[in-house]
Amino acid sequence: MFKPVFPIIVIAASLGFMSAVPSASAMQLSPQQNELYTSVSINPPSSSEMTICYGFVCRRRATLDFTAADRKALTQILTAGKATAVAERAAIQKAVIWFDRRVAPIVGTAGRVSRADIRSGADAKNFDCWDSTRNVSSFLLVLQDWGLLKHHTVGNPRYRGNILAMQLPHNTAVIVEKESRIEWSVDMWTTRYLQPPDVMLVEQWLKEE
């Protein structure tokens, strides 16, 4: 079930709210993960719900309440990838596609494009990289909370950008392989609707344009 939430950043600021009210069942987050939510005054995800950010820099929001059917579907997807870390990363890609399909009818992103930013227009129907980083991080934290990630943990978001090298600012959600501690990006912003997110070594991701 989704609860549409109208843009509230301006309203919150006018009331003097500088950060989100913690959820009663809040997860343990690193400072970097917590900043994803406090910076735009939204609650972090819980075991039962998460905020969907869209419209660029989370100016528009909707709350996704995970149903029993959602959990069953995601359990099936992730269980299929439990054999190895490589298989789990492929399952995570499929889970993000599931997420993309699940939220599109509610927030209107079925026609979203890759690499959407202010130049794309139609901000109400797209995710910029800030939205996709928050959404994917939140979604992965829910999967982790449910015990569905066997070979990975959710890492801190990573950032890149070097104007002198013609590399534009960008950020991504990250997973960390438990055994090797190697970081992998899970980047939904670089792909369009229902395409698998780019999953690559963060070391490589940092060098991309």
C-alpha positions in Angstrom: 0.0 0.0 0.0 1.2 3.5 -0.8 0.4 6.7 1.0 1.0 9.7 -1.3 2.7 12.5 0.5 2.7 16.0 -1.0 5.9 18.0 -1.0 6.7 19.1 2.5 10.1 20.6 2.6 8.9 24.2 2.6 6.2 23.4 5.1 8.6 21.7 7.4 11.0 24.5 7.2 8.3 27.1 8.0 7.5 25.1 11.2 11.1 25.0 12.2 11.5 21.2 11.8 15.2 20.7 11.0 15.2 16.9 10.8 12.8 14.0 10.5 11.1 12.5 13.5 12.7 9.1 14.1 10.6 6.0 13.4 9.5 3.9 16.4 11.2 0.9 14.7 14.2 2.8 13.3 17.1 0.8 12.0 20.7 1.2 13.1 22.3 3.5 10.5 25.7 4.9 10.0 26.1 8.7 10.2 26.4 8.8 6.4 23.3 6.7 5.9 21.4 8.8 8.4 22.3 12.0 6.5 20.4 10.7 3.5 17.2 11.3 5.6 17.9 14.1 7.9 19.2 16.3 5.0 15.7 16.3 3.5 13.7 15.9 6.7 12.2 12.4 6.1 12.1 9.3 8.3 14.6 6.6 7.6 13.1 3.2 6.5 11.7 0.7 9.0 10.9 -3.0 8.6 7.5 -2.1 7.3 7.7 1.1 5.3 10.0 3.5 3.5 9.7 6.9 1.9 9.8 7.1 -1.9 11.7 10.2 -3.1 11.0 11.6 -6.6 10.7 14.9 -8.3 14.5 15.7 -7.8 16.2 16.0 -4.4 13.1 14.4 -2.8 10.8 17.4 -3.4 8.0 14.9 -3.8 7.4 11.9 -1.6 5.2 8.9 -1.1 5.2 6.3 1.7 5.4 2.6 0.7 3.9 0.2 3.2 5.3 -3.2 2.5 2.6 -5.9 2.3 2.9 -9.6 3.0 2.7 -10.2 -0.7 5.6 -7.8 -1.2 7.8 -9.6 1.3 6.9 -13.0 -0.2 7.9 -11.8 -3.7 11.2 -10.2 -2.6 12.0 -13.3 -0.5 11.7 -15.4 -3.6 13.9 -13.1 -5.6 16.7 -12.9 -3.0 16.5 -16.6 -2.1 17.3 -17.4 -5.7 20.6 -15.6 -5.3 21.8 -17.0 -2.0 24.3 -19.4 -3.4 27.1 -16.9 -4.0 27.9 -13.2 -3.8 27.8 -12.9 -7.6 24.3 -14.5 -7.6 23.1 -12.3 -4.9 24.2 -9.2 -6.7 22.2 -10.4 -9.7 19.2 -11.0 -7.4 19.6 -7.5 -6.0 19.4 -6.1 -9.6 16.1 -8.1 -10.0 14.8 -6.8 -6.7 15.5 -3.2 -7.8 13.6 -3.8 -11.0 10.7 -5.1 -8.8 10.9 -1.9 -6.8 10.8 0.2 -10.0 7.7 -1.6 -11.2 6.0 -1.5 -7.8 6.3 2.3 -7.3 5.8 3.5 -10.9 1.9 3.4 -10.9 1.8 5.5 -7.8 4.5 8.1 -8.3 4.2 8.3 -12.1 7.7 7.2 -13.0 6.8 4.5 -15.6 8.3 6.7 -18.3 11.4 7.7 -16.3 14.6 8.2 -18.3 18.2 7.4 -17.5 20.4 10.1 -16.0 17.5 12.4 -15.3 18.4 15.9 -14.1 17.2 19.4 -14.5 17.9 19.2 -18.2 15.4 16.4 -18.6 12.4 18.4 -17.5 9.4 16.4 -16.2 10.9 16.3 -12.7 7.6 14.9 -11.3 8.0 11.8 -13.3 11.7 11.1 -12.8 14.3 10.3 -10.2 17.5 12.3 -10.1 20.6 10.7 -8.6 19.7 12.0 -5.1 16.3 10.3 -5.3 17.7 7.1 -6.6 20.4 6.9 -4.0 17.9 7.4 -1.2 15.4 5.0 -2.7 17.8 2.2 -3.4 19.6 2.7 -0.1 16.3 2.6 1.8 15.1 -0.4 -0.2 18.3 -2.3 0.5 18.2 -1.5 4.2 14.7 -3.0 4.3 15.9 -6.2 2.6 18.8 -6.3 5.0 16.5 -5.9 8.0 14.4 -8.8 6.7 17.5 -11.0 6.7 17.4 -11.4 2.9 21.0 -10.3 2.2 23.3 -13.3 2.9 26.6 -12.1 1.2 26.3 -8.3 1.5 25.6 -5.5 3.9 24.3 -2.1 2.9 27.2 0.4 2.7 27.4 4.1 2.9 26.4 6.1 -0.2 29.4 7.2 -2.4 29.9 10.4 -4.3 32.0 11.4 -7.2 32.6 14.6 -9.2 35.5 16.4 -10.7 34.7 19.4 -12.8 38.3 19.8 -13.8 38.2 16.3 -15.3 34.7 17.0 -16.9 33.2 14.5 -14.4 29.8 15.8 -13.2 28.7 15.3 -9.5 26.9 12.0 -8.9 26.1 9.6 -6.1 25.0 6.0 -5.6 23.8 3.4 -3.2 26.4 0.9 -2.1 26.6 -2.7 -1.0 29.6 -4.3 0.7 30.6 -7.9 0.2 30.9 -9.5 3.6 33.8 -11.8 2.9 36.0 -9.5 0.9 34.7 -6.1 2.2 34.7 -4.9 -1.4 32.2 -2.2 -2.2 29.8 -2.4 -5.1 27.6 0.4 -6.5 24.0 -0.2 -7.1 23.2 2.7 -9.4 19.6 3.0 -10.6 20.0 6.6 -12.0 22.1 5.5 -15.0 19.4 3.2 -16.3 15.8 3.8 -17.5 12.6 2.3 -16.2 12.7 -1.5 -15.6 16.4 -1.8 -16.7 18.6 -3.5 -14.1 20.6 -1.0 -12.1 24.3 -0.7 -12.8 26.2 -2.9 -10.3 30.0 -2.4 -10.5 33.0 -2.1 -8.3 32.9 1.3 -6.5 36.5 1.7 -7.5 35.4 1.5 -11.2 32.3 3.6 -10.5 34.3 6.5 -9.2 36.1 6.7 -12.5 33.0 6.7 -14.7 31.8 10.0 -16.4 
